[in-house]
Amino acid sequence: MIDEEIASPIGESKSYFINNWSVPVKVSLSNTGTESFLYKIQNIDKGTNVINGVLKSNENFEQVFDRLPEGAYVISYLVQEEGFPMDIKLKVKVELLP
């Protein structure tokens, strides 16, 4: 569904996916070059947060969602001001599990 590397200026970046299946969805995020960034997964259709947190340098987040409701989703990444200008650098992967 998503398999990308993101490199963008300080601020907010987003990835989108649609879940139309009743199978588990695995979300993986890897901070590959920023001191830290905030992440949030939201169901756009229902306006609800699924999860949020902070990934520090070289940290990973991985979670399998067994019953993610059908609908459109956004994963937001926000780098706040750091000691010197940094870009967001991360890997994002969203996949369906059998």
Secondary structure, 3 states (H helix, E strand, C coil): CEEEEEEECCEEEEEEEEECCCCCEEEEEEECCCCEEEEEEEECCCCEEEEEEEEECCCEEEEEECCCCCEEEEEEEEECCCCCCCCEEEEEEEEECC
